[in-house]
Amino acid sequence: MAKGFRNLNRAKPQNYGIGLLAVVGLVALTYVTMSRTTGMRFSVGGAGEFVKAEKRPMCDLSNRKSDICEADGDVRIIGKDTRMVYVAPPGSVDAQGGESWTIKPYARKWDPGSGARVREVTLKLVHGHGEDRRCSVNHTVPAMVFAVGGWTGNYFHDFVDVLVPLFETAHPFGGEVQFLIANMYPPWMDKYRPFFRKLSRYEIIEYDNDDTVRCFRHVTLGLRCTSAEDFQMEPSKSPHGYTMFDFAKFTRSVFSLERSHPLRVGEQTDKKPRLMIITRAQTRRFMNVEEIVRMAEEVGYEVVVAEGDPDISKFSRIVNSCDVLMGVHGSALTNMVFLPTNSVVIQVVPWGNLDWIAGHYFREPSKQMRLNYLEYSINEEETTLTALYPRDHAVFKDPMSLHPQNADWDTFSRIFLKEQNVKLDVRRFRPFLEHALHILKEQPRE
């Protein structure tokens, strides 16, 4: 009996016998009800204390982007061709067995194309483990099983499908977690290895080639996405309240980037703010880069022209040294994550009523990272589509008729994302660079 009940009985034993029976009955009813509805078990300890057992495995399949399962108990994980996660929950003698969940542990489930290369993994509840699942290796830290296949290799998808949800899922473990990763591609893993090492102190296990029976006390299958939108988080849905600002700070720490704030214009007269112009090698290219550079230097910038670099550690340092980042809509703008807080991002939006795609991928994420965002939409005189289509074509008269909801994605992407380049009107664009200077001058003190 709990201490409070003992004190009451000593004071007036004759008045609490019936009440005590009622309380015991209520506890028993609660135990039965919750055991049936939630899979939780409650027991009364030897000293009369209430002991709460852990929840049985649960899988959340409600998110548009990702499925995730989390389970405590006697966990046995087998990779290679078996691809099973067996879980005997605490108190599994009384637990319901046979339930299973099969998911693709890659954070883009709404897109069938992205999951074509990702194989399924099944989590199954069991009453116990037979001789065929005898532990080969016992691990003392939790396990995370997930895939890095899908659209990885595209710089934007590297972040939105893997690195952002990986941060949301793994960061709470403080490095004390074992990664078992499917669809590993060695060059890709080498590129982002500093990121993985910052989140786990243990050597990565290649899940596709691992037929060892590995035993854990906790497993997470899949990655958590608190937002259904790309490159965004919803702190209200995060168990730890994580934001894209937290992710940006973490990413800067991964690559030991020194600058946390941009240059304050006017306070350091011997320095000019640095502007990075991101060029593109094939599609949506700036056709007049030299002209843009001359104009930017007239405005007062030191200009850096860059296309990107497969050495992300090296390129992140260059981006972090800049105060303003500008580029045509595309995956290279993902590099905004390396900018100091309160820096400026200028997205140049191609012709074709592409405001929706520009906002979805970069406008809202930049704001969540506490960056200042400017958006410049080109007019039809600034697009090279004028050399490919007559002015009375739907490309100019009714661009929306060629968008995916009215035509198809292949037509839309071919015309507006692949065939189009940009010849920036430097006079029309100049006020945007001047406004960025003003933002840097007025940035809040930290």
TORKOL-4160 file (C-alpha; in steps of 0.2 Angstrom, whole numbers, padded with zeros to 4 digits, m for minus):
446
<pt num="1" X="0000" Y="0000" Z="0000"/>
<pt num="2" X="0006" Y="0017" Z="m0004"/>
<pt num="3" X="0012" Y="0029" Z="0010"/>
<pt num="4" X="m0002" Y="0041" Z="0008"/>
<pt num="5" X="m0015" Y="0026" Z="0011"/>
<pt num="6" X="m0005" Y="0020" Z="0026"/>
<pt num="7" X="m0006" Y="0037" Z="0035"/>
<pt num="8" X="m0025" Y="0038" Z="0031"/>
<pt num="9" X="m0028" Y="0020" Z="0038"/>
<pt num="10" X="m0019" Y="0024" Z="0054"/>
<pt num="11" X="m0029" Y="0039" Z="0057"/>
<pt num="12" X="m0046" Y="0032" Z="0055"/>
<pt num="13" X="m0046" Y="0014" Z="0050"/>
<pt num="14" X="m0064" Y="0011" Z="0053"/>
<pt num="15" X="m0069" Y="0023" Z="0039"/>
<pt num="16" X="m0058" Y="0019" Z="0025"/>
<pt num="17" X="m0060" Y="0000" Z="0022"/>
<pt num="18" X="m0074" Y="0002" Z="0009"/>
<pt num="19" X="m0065" Y="0017" Z="0001"/>
<pt num="20" X="m0049" Y="0007" Z="0000"/>
<pt num="21" X="m0058" Y="m0008" Z="m0009"/>
<pt num="22" X="m0065" Y="0005" Z="m0021"/>
<pt num="23" X="m0048" Y="0012" Z="m0025"/>
<pt num="24" X="m0041" Y="m0006" Z="m0028"/>
<pt num="25" X="m0055" Y="m0010" Z="m0039"/>
<pt num="26" X="m0053" Y="0006" Z="m0049"/>
<pt num="27" X="m0034" Y="0002" Z="m0051"/>
<pt num="28" X="m0038" Y="m0015" Z="m0057"/>
<pt num="29" X="m0051" Y="m0009" Z="m0070"/>
<pt num="30" X="m0039" Y="0004" Z="m0076"/>
<pt num="31" X="m0026" Y="m0010" Z="m0078"/>
<pt num="32" X="m0038" Y="m0020" Z="m0089"/>
<pt num="33" X="m0044" Y="m0006" Z="m0099"/>
<pt num="34" X="m0027" Y="0002" Z="m0103"/>
<pt num="35" X="m0020" Y="m0015" Z="m0107"/>
<pt num="36" X="m0033" Y="m0019" Z="m0120"/>
<pt num="37" X="m0033" Y="m0001" Z="m0128"/>
<pt num="38" X="m0016" Y="0005" Z="m0128"/>
<pt num="39" X="m0005" Y="m0010" Z="m0125"/>
<pt num="40" X="0002" Y="m0003" Z="m0108"/>
<pt num="41" X="0004" Y="m0013" Z="m0093"/>
<pt num="42" X="0003" Y="m0007" Z="m0075"/>
<pt num="43" X="0008" Y="m0017" Z="m0060"/>
<pt num="44" X="0009" Y="m0015" Z="m0041"/>
<pt num="45" X="0026" Y="m0016" Z="m0034"/>
<pt num="46" X="0031" Y="m0025" Z="m0018"/>
<pt num="47" X="0030" Y="m0009" Z="m0008"/>
<pt num="48" X="0014" Y="m0004" Z="m0015"/>
<pt num="49" X="0021" Y="0008" Z="m0028"/>
<pt num="50" X="0014" Y="0010" Z="m0045"/>
<pt num="51" X="0026" Y="0004" Z="m0059"/>
<pt num="52" X="0023" Y="0009" Z="m0077"/>
<pt num="53" X="0029" Y="m0003" Z="m0090"/>
<pt num="54" X="0035" Y="0003" Z="m0107"/>
<pt num="55" X="0023" Y="0005" Z="m0122"/>
<pt num="56" X="0023" Y="m0009" Z="m0135"/>
<pt num="57" X="0030" Y="m0005" Z="m0152"/>
<pt num="58" X="0020" Y="0008" Z="m0162"/>
<pt num="59" X="0021" Y="0013" Z="m0180"/>
<pt num="60" X="0015" Y="0030" Z="m0186"/>
<pt num="61" X="0010" Y="0029" Z="m0204"/>
<pt num="62" X="0000" Y="0045" Z="m0204"/>
<pt num="63" X="0014" Y="0057" Z="m0211"/>
<pt num="64" X="0013" Y="0061" Z="m0229"/>
<pt num="65" X="0032" Y="0060" Z="m0231"/>
<pt num="66" X="0038" Y="0046" Z="m0220"/>
<pt num="67" X="0033" Y="0031" Z="m0209"/>
<pt num="68" X="0041" Y="0028" Z="m0193"/>
<pt num="69" X="0041" Y="0014" Z="m0180"/>
<pt num="70" X="0048" Y="0015" Z="m0162"/>
<pt num="71" X="0049" Y="0000" Z="m0151"/>
<pt num="72" X="0057" Y="m0005" Z="m0134"/>
<pt num="73" X="0060" Y="m0023" Z="m0128"/>
<pt num="74" X="0071" Y="m0038" Z="m0134"/>
<pt num="75" X="0074" Y="m0032" Z="m0152"/>
<pt num="76" X="0083" Y="m0043" Z="m0165"/>
<pt num="77" X="0088" Y="m0035" Z="m0181"/>
<pt num="78" X="0092" Y="m0045" Z="m0197"/>
<pt num="79" X="0097" Y="m0037" Z="m0213"/>
<pt num="80" X="0103" Y="m0043" Z="m0230"/>
<pt num="81" X="0089" Y="m0054" Z="m0238"/>
<pt num="82" X="0079" Y="m0056" Z="m0222"/>
<pt num="83" X="0076" Y="m0038" Z="m0218"/>
<pt num="84" X="0066" Y="m0041" Z="m0202"/>
<pt num="85" X="0065" Y="m0032" Z="m0186"/>
<pt num="86" X="0058" Y="m0044" Z="m0172"/>
<pt num="87" X="0052" Y="m0036" Z="m0156"/>
<pt num="88" X="0048" Y="m0045" Z="m0140"/>
<pt num="89" X="0040" Y="m0031" Z="m0130"/>
<pt num="90" X="0042" Y="m0030" Z="m0111"/>
<pt num="91" X="0030" Y="m0042" Z="m0103"/>
<pt num="92" X="0028" Y="m0051" Z="m0120"/>
<pt num="93" X="0020" Y="m0067" Z="m0112"/>
<pt num="94" X="0004" Y="m0057" Z="m0111"/>
<pt num="95" X="0007" Y="m0046" Z="m0126"/>
<pt num="96" X="m0002" Y="m0048" Z="m0142"/>
<pt num="97" X="0010" Y="m0057" Z="m0155"/>
<pt num="98" X="0009" Y="m0058" Z="m0173"/>
<pt num="99" X="0006" Y="m0040" Z="m0177"/>
<pt num="100" X="0018" Y="m0032" Z="m0190"/>
<pt num="101" X="0021" Y="m0017" Z="m0200"/>
<pt num="102" X="0030" Y="m0016" Z="m0217"/>
<pt num="103" X="0037" Y="0001" Z="m0223"/>
<pt num="104" X="0050" Y="0008" Z="m0234"/>
<pt num="105" X="0062" Y="0018" Z="m0222"/>
<pt num="106" X="0065" Y="0032" Z="m0234"/>
<pt num="107" X="0057" Y="0050" Z="m0231"/>
<pt num="108" X="0048" Y="0052" Z="m0247"/>
<pt num="109" X="0034" Y="0040" Z="m0247"/>
<pt num="110" X="0021" Y="0050" Z="m0257"/>
<pt num="111" X="0033" Y="0050" Z="m0272"/>
<pt num="112" X="0032" Y="0032" Z="m0280"/>
<pt num="113" X="0047" Y="0036" Z="m0291"/>
<pt num="114" X="0058" Y="0040" Z="m0276"/>
<pt num="115" X="0055" Y="0023" Z="m0267"/>
<pt num="116" X="0058" Y="0012" Z="m0282"/>
<pt num="117" X="0075" Y="0008" Z="m0277"/>
<pt num="118" X="0071" Y="0007" Z="m0258"/>
<pt num="119" X="0067" Y="m0011" Z="m0252"/>
<pt num="120" X="0054" Y="m0014" Z="m0238"/>
<pt num="121" X="0058" Y="m0018" Z="m0220"/>
<pt num="122" X="0046" Y="m0027" Z="m0208"/>
<pt num="123" X="0044" Y="m0024" Z="m0190"/>
<pt num="124" X="0035" Y="m0039" Z="m0181"/>
<pt num="125" X="0030" Y="m0042" Z="m0164"/>
<pt num="126" X="0034" Y="m0059" Z="m0156"/>
<pt num="127" X="0031" Y="m0068" Z="m0140"/>
<pt num="128" X="0049" Y="m0073" Z="m0139"/>
<pt num="129" X="0064" Y="m0078" Z="m0150"/>
<pt num="130" X="0069" Y="m0095" Z="m0156"/>
<pt num="131" X="0086" Y="m0103" Z="m0159"/>
<pt num="132" X="0087" Y="m0096" Z="m0176"/>
<pt num="133" X="0087" Y="m0078" Z="m0169"/>
<pt num="134" X="0100" Y="m0081" Z="m0156"/>
<pt num="135" X="0110" Y="m0065" Z="m0153"/>
<pt num="136" X="0127" Y="m0064" Z="m0163"/>
<pt num="137" X="0130" Y="m0046" Z="m0157"/>
<pt num="138" X="0123" Y="m0037" Z="m0142"/>
<pt num="139" X="0122" Y="m0018" Z="m0143"/>
<pt num="140" X="0121" Y="m0007" Z="m0128"/>
<pt num="141" X="0114" Y="0008" Z="m0138"/>
<pt num="142" X="0098" Y="0011" Z="m0147"/>
<pt num="143" X="0097" Y="0006" Z="m0166"/>
<pt num="144" X="0091" Y="0017" Z="m0181"/>
<pt num="145" X="0086" Y="0008" Z="m0197"/>
<pt num="146" X="0084" Y="0019" Z="m0212"/>
<pt num="147" X="0088" Y="0020" Z="m0231"/>
<pt num="148" X="0097" Y="0033" Z="m0241"/>
<pt num="149" X="0092" Y="0028" Z="m0258"/>
<pt num="150" X="0078" Y="0036" Z="m0268"/>
<pt num="151" X="0082" Y="0053" Z="m0275"/>
<pt num="152" X="0098" Y="0055" Z="m0266"/>
<pt num="153" X="0112" Y="0061" Z="m0277"/>
<pt num="154" X="0102" Y="0077" Z="m0281"/>
<pt num="155" X="0109" Y="0090" Z="m0269"/>
<pt num="156" X="0092" Y="0096" Z="m0263"/>
<pt num="157" X="0085" Y="0078" Z="m0260"/>
<pt num="158" X="0101" Y="0074" Z="m0250"/>
<pt num="159" X="0095" Y="0087" Z="m0237"/>
<pt num="160" X="0076" Y="0086" Z="m0238"/>
<pt num="161" X="0075" Y="0067" Z="m0239"/>
<pt num="162" X="0089" Y="0061" Z="m0228"/>
<pt num="163" X="0099" Y="0075" Z="m0218"/>
<pt num="164" X="0085" Y="0085" Z="m0211"/>
<pt num="165" X="0074" Y="0070" Z="m0205"/>
<pt num="166" X="0090" Y="0061" Z="m0199"/>
<pt num="167" X="0093" Y="0076" Z="m0188"/>
<pt num="168" X="0076" Y="0077" Z="m0181"/>
<pt num="169" X="0076" Y="0058" Z="m0177"/>
<pt num="170" X="0094" Y="0055" Z="m0172"/>
<pt num="171" X="0100" Y="0071" Z="m0163"/>
<pt num="172" X="0090" Y="0068" Z="m0147"/>
<pt num="173" X="0102" Y="0052" Z="m0144"/>
<pt num="174" X="0117" Y="0064" Z="m0142"/>
<pt num="175" X="0128" Y="0052" Z="m0152"/>
<pt num="176" X="0123" Y="0036" Z="m0143"/>
<pt num="177" X="0114" Y="0027" Z="m0157"/>
<pt num="178" X="0119" Y="0014" Z="m0170"/>
<pt num="179" X="0115" Y="0017" Z="m0188"/>
<pt num="180" X="0110" Y="0003" Z="m0199"/>
<pt num="181" X="0108" Y="0010" Z="m0216"/>
<pt num="182" X="0101" Y="0003" Z="m0232"/>
<pt num="183" X="0105" Y="0008" Z="m0250"/>
<pt num="184" X="0122" Y="0014" Z="m0246"/>
<pt num="185" X="0132" Y="0022" Z="m0260"/>
<pt num="186" X="0150" Y="0024" Z="m0254"/>
<pt num="187" X="0154" Y="0040" Z="m0263"/>
<pt num="188" X="0138" Y="0048" Z="m0256"/>
<pt num="189" X="0142" Y="0042" Z="m0239"/>
<pt num="190" X="0159" Y="0049" Z="m0240"/>
<pt num="191" X="0153" Y="0066" Z="m0245"/>
<pt num="192" X="0141" Y="0067" Z="m0230"/>
<pt num="193" X="0151" Y="0057" Z="m0217"/>
<pt num="194" X="0155" Y="0072" Z="m0206"/>
<pt num="195" X="0136" Y="0074" Z="m0204"/>
<pt num="196" X="0134" Y="0056" Z="m0199"/>
<pt num="197" X="0149" Y="0056" Z="m0187"/>
<pt num="198" X="0141" Y="0071" Z="m0178"/>
<pt num="199" X="0125" Y="0061" Z="m0175"/>
<pt num="200" X="0133" Y="0044" Z="m0170"/>
<pt num="201" X="0149" Y="0039" Z="m0162"/>
<pt num="202" X="0148" Y="0021" Z="m0169"/>
<pt num="203" X="0153" Y="0014" Z="m0186"/>
<pt num="204" X="0139" Y="0013" Z="m0198"/>
<pt num="205" X="0132" Y="m0004" Z="m0202"/>
<pt num="206" X="0128" Y="m0008" Z="m0220"/>
<pt num="207" X="0111" Y="m0016" Z="m0218"/>
<pt num="208" X="0109" Y="m0023" Z="m0235"/>
<pt num="209" X="0124" Y="m0034" Z="m0233"/>
<pt num="210" X="0122" Y="m0038" Z="m0214"/>
<pt num="211" X="0116" Y="m0055" Z="m0210"/>
<pt num="212" X="0121" Y="m0054" Z="m0192"/>
<pt num="213" X="0108" Y="m0056" Z="m0179"/>
<pt num="214" X="0110" Y="m0039" Z="m0169"/>
<pt num="215" X="0101" Y="m0037" Z="m0153"/>
<pt num="216" X="0096" Y="m0020" Z="m0145"/>
<pt num="217" X="0084" Y="m0014" Z="m0132"/>
<pt num="218" X="0076" Y="0000" Z="m0143"/>
<pt num="219" X="0074" Y="0002" Z="m0162"/>
<pt num="220" X="0068" Y="0016" Z="m0173"/>
<pt num="221" X="0063" Y="0011" Z="m0190"/>
<pt num="222" X="0062" Y="0025" Z="m0203"/>
<pt num="223" X="0065" Y="0044" Z="m0201"/>
<pt num="224" X="0054" Y="0057" Z="m0193"/>
<pt num="225" X="0047" Y="0071" Z="m0203"/>
<pt num="226" X="0037" Y="0084" Z="m0192"/>
<pt num="227" X="0032" Y="0094" Z="m0208"/>
<pt num="228" X="0024" Y="0087" Z="m0224"/>
<pt num="229" X="0033" Y="0101" Z="m0233"/>
<pt num="230" X="0051" Y="0099" Z="m0240"/>
<pt num="231" X="0065" Y="0108" Z="m0231"/>
<pt num="232" X="0054" Y="0113" Z="m0216"/>
<pt num="233" X="0050" Y="0107" Z="m0199"/>
<pt num="234" X="0035" Y="0110" Z="m0187"/>
<pt num="235" X="0041" Y="0113" Z="m0170"/>
<pt num="236" X="0024" Y="0110" Z="m0162"/>
<pt num="237" X="0025" Y="0092" Z="m0169"/>
<pt num="238" X="0043" Y="0089" Z="m0164"/>
<pt num="239" X="0045" Y="0080" Z="m0147"/>
<pt num="240" X="0060" Y="0091" Z="m0144"/>
<pt num="241" X="0053" Y="0107" Z="m0153"/>
<pt num="242" X="0067" Y="0107" Z="m0167"/>
<pt num="243" X="0066" Y="0120" Z="m0180"/>
<pt num="244" X="0076" Y="0123" Z="m0196"/>
<pt num="245" X="0086" Y="0136" Z="m0187"/>
<pt num="246" X="0092" Y="0122" Z="m0176"/>
<pt num="247" X="0096" Y="0112" Z="m0191"/>
<pt num="248" X="0106" Y="0126" Z="m0199"/>
<pt num="249" X="0116" Y="0129" Z="m0183"/>
<pt num="250" X="0119" Y="0110" Z="m0182"/>
<pt num="251" X="0125" Y="0109" Z="m0200"/>
<pt num="252" X="0137" Y="0124" Z="m0197"/>
<pt num="253" X="0144" Y="0115" Z="m0182"/>
<pt num="254" X="0146" Y="0099" Z="m0193"/>
<pt num="255" X="0158" Y="0108" Z="m0204"/>
<pt num="256" X="0166" Y="0119" Z="m0191"/>
<pt num="257" X="0160" Y="0135" Z="m0199"/>
<pt num="258" X="0165" Y="0150" Z="m0190"/>
<pt num="259" X="0153" Y="0164" Z="m0195"/>
<pt num="260" X="0137" Y="0165" Z="m0186"/>
<pt num="261" X="0132" Y="0182" Z="m0192"/>
<pt num="262" X="0135" Y="0192" Z="m0207"/>
<pt num="263" X="0145" Y="0208" Z="m0209"/>
<pt num="264" X="0136" Y="0224" Z="m0203"/>
<pt num="265" X="0138" Y="0236" Z="m0217"/>
<pt num="266" X="0145" Y="0253" Z="m0211"/>
<pt num="267" X="0153" Y="0247" Z="m0195"/>
<pt num="268" X="0169" Y="0239" Z="m0204"/>
<pt num="269" X="0173" Y="0252" Z="m0217"/>
<pt num="270" X="0188" Y="0243" Z="m0224"/>
<pt num="271" X="0177" Y="0228" Z="m0228"/>
<pt num="272" X="0164" Y="0225" Z="m0242"/>
<pt num="273" X="0150" Y="0213" Z="m0240"/>
<pt num="274" X="0153" Y="0197" Z="m0250"/>
<pt num="275" X="0140" Y="0192" Z="m0263"/>
<pt num="276" X="0140" Y="0174" Z="m0270"/>
<pt num="277" X="0132" Y="0172" Z="m0287"/>
<pt num="278" X="0128" Y="0153" Z="m0289"/>
<pt num="279" X="0129" Y="0149" Z="m0308"/>
<pt num="280" X="0123" Y="0133" Z="m0315"/>
<pt num="281" X="0132" Y="0122" Z="m0328"/>
<pt num="282" X="0117" Y="0116" Z="m0339"/>
<pt num="283" X="0100" Y="0122" Z="m0336"/>
<pt num="284" X="0093" Y="0139" Z="m0329"/>
<pt num="285" X="0110" Y="0147" Z="m0332"/>
<pt num="286" X="0114" Y="0165" Z="m0330"/>
<pt num="287" X="0119" Y="0171" Z="m0348"/>
<pt num="288" X="0127" Y="0187" Z="m0343"/>
<pt num="289" X="0137" Y="0183" Z="m0327"/>
<pt num="290" X="0150" Y="0196" Z="m0331"/>
<pt num="291" X="0138" Y="0210" Z="m0333"/>
<pt num="292" X="0130" Y="0205" Z="m0316"/>
<pt num="293" X="0147" Y="0205" Z="m0308"/>
<pt num="294" X="0151" Y="0222" Z="m0314"/>
<pt num="295" X="0134" Y="0229" Z="m0308"/>
<pt num="296" X="0136" Y="0221" Z="m0291"/>
<pt num="297" X="0153" Y="0228" Z="m0288"/>
<pt num="298" X="0147" Y="0245" Z="m0293"/>
<pt num="299" X="0134" Y="0243" Z="m0279"/>
<pt num="300" X="0147" Y="0239" Z="m0267"/>
<pt num="301" X="0150" Y="0220" Z="m0266"/>
<pt num="302" X="0165" Y="0209" Z="m0266"/>
<pt num="303" X="0158" Y="0196" Z="m0278"/>
<pt num="304" X="0161" Y="0177" Z="m0278"/>
<pt num="305" X="0155" Y="0167" Z="m0293"/>
<pt num="306" X="0153" Y="0148" Z="m0289"/>
<pt num="307" X="0145" Y="0133" Z="m0297"/>
<pt num="308" X="0147" Y="0122" Z="m0283"/>
<pt num="309" X="0159" Y="0109" Z="m0277"/>
<pt num="310" X="0158" Y="0090" Z="m0273"/>
<pt num="311" X="0169" Y="0094" Z="m0258"/>
<pt num="312" X="0155" Y="0100" Z="m0247"/>
<pt num="313" X="0167" Y="0104" Z="m0233"/>
<pt num="314" X="0177" Y="0116" Z="m0244"/>
<pt num="315" X="0161" Y="0123" Z="m0252"/>
<pt num="316" X="0152" Y="0126" Z="m0236"/>
<pt num="317" X="0166" Y="0137" Z="m0229"/>
<pt num="318" X="0165" Y="0148" Z="m0245"/>
<pt num="319" X="0147" Y="0150" Z="m0243"/>
<pt num="320" X="0149" Y="0154" Z="m0224"/>
<pt num="321" X="0161" Y="0168" Z="m0229"/>
<pt num="322" X="0147" Y="0177" Z="m0239"/>
<pt num="323" X="0134" Y="0189" Z="m0233"/>
<pt num="324" X="0122" Y="0187" Z="m0248"/>
<pt num="325" X="0118" Y="0172" Z="m0259"/>
<pt num="326" X="0109" Y="0174" Z="m0276"/>
<pt num="327" X="0105" Y="0161" Z="m0289"/>
<pt num="328" X="0091" Y="0155" Z="m0301"/>
<pt num="329" X="0079" Y="0143" Z="m0293"/>
<pt num="330" X="0087" Y="0126" Z="m0291"/>
<pt num="331" X="0095" Y="0114" Z="m0279"/>
<pt num="332" X="0111" Y="0124" Z="m0277"/>
<pt num="333" X="0101" Y="0136" Z="m0266"/>
<pt num="334" X="0101" Y="0123" Z="m0253"/>
<pt num="335" X="0118" Y="0130" Z="m0249"/>
<pt num="336" X="0109" Y="0143" Z="m0239"/>
<pt num="337" X="0110" Y="0132" Z="m0224"/>
<pt num="338" X="0128" Y="0137" Z="m0223"/>
<pt num="339" X="0125" Y="0155" Z="m0222"/>
<pt num="340" X="0127" Y="0165" Z="m0206"/>
<pt num="341" X="0111" Y="0169" Z="m0197"/>
<pt num="342" X="0102" Y="0185" Z="m0204"/>
<pt num="343" X="0111" Y="0184" Z="m0220"/>
<pt num="344" X="0102" Y="0188" Z="m0237"/>
<pt num="345" X="0095" Y="0175" Z="m0250"/>
<pt num="346" X="0090" Y="0181" Z="m0267"/>
<pt num="347" X="0080" Y="0168" Z="m0277"/>
<pt num="348" X="0079" Y="0172" Z="m0295"/>
<pt num="349" X="0063" Y="0164" Z="m0301"/>
<pt num="350" X="0062" Y="0159" Z="m0319"/>
<pt num="351" X="0048" Y="0163" Z="m0331"/>
<pt num="352" X="0032" Y="0153" Z="m0331"/>
<pt num="353" X="0022" Y="0158" Z="m0315"/>
<pt num="354" X="0034" Y="0148" Z="m0304"/>
<pt num="355" X="0031" Y="0157" Z="m0288"/>
<pt num="356" X="0023" Y="0142" Z="m0280"/>
<pt num="357" X="0038" Y="0131" Z="m0283"/>
<pt num="358" X="0050" Y="0145" Z="m0277"/>
<pt num="359" X="0040" Y="0147" Z="m0261"/>
<pt num="360" X="0038" Y="0129" Z="m0257"/>
<pt num="361" X="0056" Y="0124" Z="m0259"/>
<pt num="362" X="0066" Y="0140" Z="m0253"/>
<pt num="363" X="0055" Y="0155" Z="m0248"/>
<pt num="364" X="0048" Y="0147" Z="m0232"/>
<pt num="365" X="0063" Y="0137" Z="m0227"/>
<pt num="366" X="0075" Y="0152" Z="m0228"/>
<pt num="367" X="0063" Y="0161" Z="m0216"/>
<pt num="368" X="0063" Y="0147" Z="m0204"/>
<pt num="369" X="0082" Y="0147" Z="m0204"/>
<pt num="370" X="0081" Y="0166" Z="m0199"/>
<pt num="371" X="0088" Y="0172" Z="m0216"/>
<pt num="372" X="0082" Y="0187" Z="m0225"/>
<pt num="373" X="0073" Y="0182" Z="m0241"/>
<pt num="374" X="0071" Y="0192" Z="m0257"/>
<pt num="375" X="0063" Y="0186" Z="m0273"/>
<pt num="376" X="0065" Y="0192" Z="m0290"/>
<pt num="377" X="0054" Y="0185" Z="m0304"/>
<pt num="378" X="0061" Y="0188" Z="m0322"/>
<pt num="379" X="0050" Y="0194" Z="m0336"/>
<pt num="380" X="0048" Y="0187" Z="m0353"/>
<pt num="381" X="0062" Y="0199" Z="m0360"/>
<pt num="382" X="0074" Y="0190" Z="m0348"/>
<pt num="383" X="0071" Y="0172" Z="m0353"/>
<pt num="384" X="0079" Y="0163" Z="m0367"/>
<pt num="385" X="0062" Y="0154" Z="m0371"/>
<pt num="386" X="0059" Y="0169" Z="m0383"/>
<pt num="387" X="0071" Y="0161" Z="m0394"/>
<pt num="388" X="0062" Y="0144" Z="m0394"/>
<pt num="389" X="0044" Y="0149" Z="m0394"/>
<pt num="390" X="0033" Y="0162" Z="m0403"/>
<pt num="391" X="0026" Y="0176" Z="m0392"/>
<pt num="392" X="0008" Y="0170" Z="m0395"/>
<pt num="393" X="0013" Y="0152" Z="m0388"/>
<pt num="394" X="0005" Y="0146" Z="m0372"/>
<pt num="395" X="0022" Y="0148" Z="m0364"/>
<pt num="396" X="0019" Y="0167" Z="m0364"/>
<pt num="397" X="0001" Y="0169" Z="m0366"/>
<pt num="398" X="m0005" Y="0155" Z="m0353"/>
<pt num="399" X="0010" Y="0147" Z="m0344"/>
<pt num="400" X="m0002" Y="0140" Z="m0331"/>
<pt num="401" X="m0010" Y="0129" Z="m0344"/>
<pt num="402" X="0007" Y="0120" Z="m0345"/>
<pt num="403" X="0009" Y="0117" Z="m0326"/>
<pt num="404" X="0008" Y="0099" Z="m0319"/>
<pt num="405" X="m0010" Y="0101" Z="m0313"/>
<pt num="406" X="m0016" Y="0106" Z="m0331"/>
<pt num="407" X="m0003" Y="0096" Z="m0342"/>
<pt num="408" X="0010" Y="0084" Z="m0335"/>
<pt num="409" X="0026" Y="0086" Z="m0325"/>
<pt num="410" X="0037" Y="0081" Z="m0340"/>
<pt num="411" X="0030" Y="0095" Z="m0351"/>
<pt num="412" X="0031" Y="0108" Z="m0337"/>
<pt num="413" X="0049" Y="0103" Z="m0332"/>
<pt num="414" X="0055" Y="0102" Z="m0350"/>
<pt num="415" X="0050" Y="0119" Z="m0354"/>
<pt num="416" X="0052" Y="0129" Z="m0338"/>
<pt num="417" X="0066" Y="0120" Z="m0329"/>
<pt num="418" X="0076" Y="0112" Z="m0343"/>
<pt num="419" X="0075" Y="0123" Z="m0359"/>
<pt num="420" X="0075" Y="0140" Z="m0350"/>
<pt num="421" X="0090" Y="0151" Z="m0346"/>
<pt num="422" X="0091" Y="0168" Z="m0339"/>
<pt num="423" X="0098" Y="0184" Z="m0346"/>
<pt num="424" X="0096" Y="0196" Z="m0331"/>
<pt num="425" X="0091" Y="0214" Z="m0334"/>
<pt num="426" X="0104" Y="0222" Z="m0322"/>
<pt num="427" X="0095" Y="0238" Z="m0321"/>
<pt num="428" X="0079" Y="0230" Z="m0316"/>
<pt num="429" X="0088" Y="0219" Z="m0304"/>
<pt num="430" X="0100" Y="0232" Z="m0296"/>
<pt num="431" X="0087" Y="0238" Z="m0283"/>
<pt num="432" X="0087" Y="0220" Z="m0275"/>
<pt num="433" X="0106" Y="0221" Z="m0272"/>
<pt num="434" X="0104" Y="0238" Z="m0265"/>
<pt num="435" X="0090" Y="0232" Z="m0253"/>
<pt num="436" X="0101" Y="0218" Z="m0247"/>
<pt num="437" X="0114" Y="0230" Z="m0242"/>
<pt num="438" X="0101" Y="0240" Z="m0232"/>
<pt num="439" X="0096" Y="0224" Z="m0224"/>
<pt num="440" X="0114" Y="0220" Z="m0219"/>
<pt num="441" X="0116" Y="0238" Z="m0212"/>
<pt num="442" X="0100" Y="0237" Z="m0202"/>
<pt num="443" X="0102" Y="0219" Z="m0195"/>
<pt num="444" X="0098" Y="0217" Z="m0177"/>
<pt num="445" X="0112" Y="0216" Z="m0165"/>
<pt num="446" X="0115" Y="0199" Z="m0156"/>
